[in-house]
Amino acid sequence: MIKSTGDSIQAILISIFLTTTRLTIVDVMSDSHAIETPTEPLFSVTEIQQFSDDDTTAGTAIGKMLAGLFLYTVFAMTLVIWWTHEAVETDHGARSENEVATEPASGH
């Protein structure tokens, strides 16, 4: 199914390219080169459209996967930053309390 004018033009250009492409077949036993022109295109317009649809589906899936991995990474980084901040604050608070408790009384 052709969805837009751009897709139909693309399908026509690919079809023209496939029908005008020439294959060169070299015969190993002789010095002459045989040129064979295919009478039919390698892929039909329906097959080309199917390739395009499959490409679109794969591109969408890859895009969703990359977006999900990006969001996971942002979430994981935020969690690690919070965890590190809490660990540093807790450790710093414990040191401050130990320093105050272990300081000798002034004047004695």
Rosetta blueprint (number, residue, H / E / L):
1 M L
2 I L
3 K L
4 S L
5 T H
6 G H
7 D H
8 S H
9 I H
10 Q H
11 A H
12 I H
13 L H
14 I H
15 S H
16 I H
17 F H
18 L H
19 T H
20 T H
21 T L
22 R L
23 L E
24 T E
25 I E
26 V E
27 D L
28 V L
29 M L
30 S L
31 D L
32 S L
33 H E
34 A E
35 I E
36 E E
37 T L
38 P L
39 T L
40 E L
41 P L
42 L L
43 F L
44 S L
45 V H
46 T H
47 E H
48 I H
49 Q H
50 Q H
51 F H
52 S H
53 D H
54 D H
55 D H
56 T H
57 T H
58 A H
59 G H
60 T H
61 A H
62 I H
63 G H
64 K H
65 M H
66 L H
67 A H
68 G H
69 L H
70 F H
71 L H
72 Y H
73 T H
74 V H
75 F H
76 A H
77 M H
78 T H
79 L H
80 V H
81 I H
82 W H
83 W H
84 T H
85 H H
86 E H
87 A H
88 V H
89 E H
90 T H
91 D H
92 H H
93 G H
94 A H
95 R H
96 S H
97 E H
98 N H
99 E H
100 V H
101 A H
102 T H
103 E L
104 P L
105 A L
106 S L
107 G L
108 H L
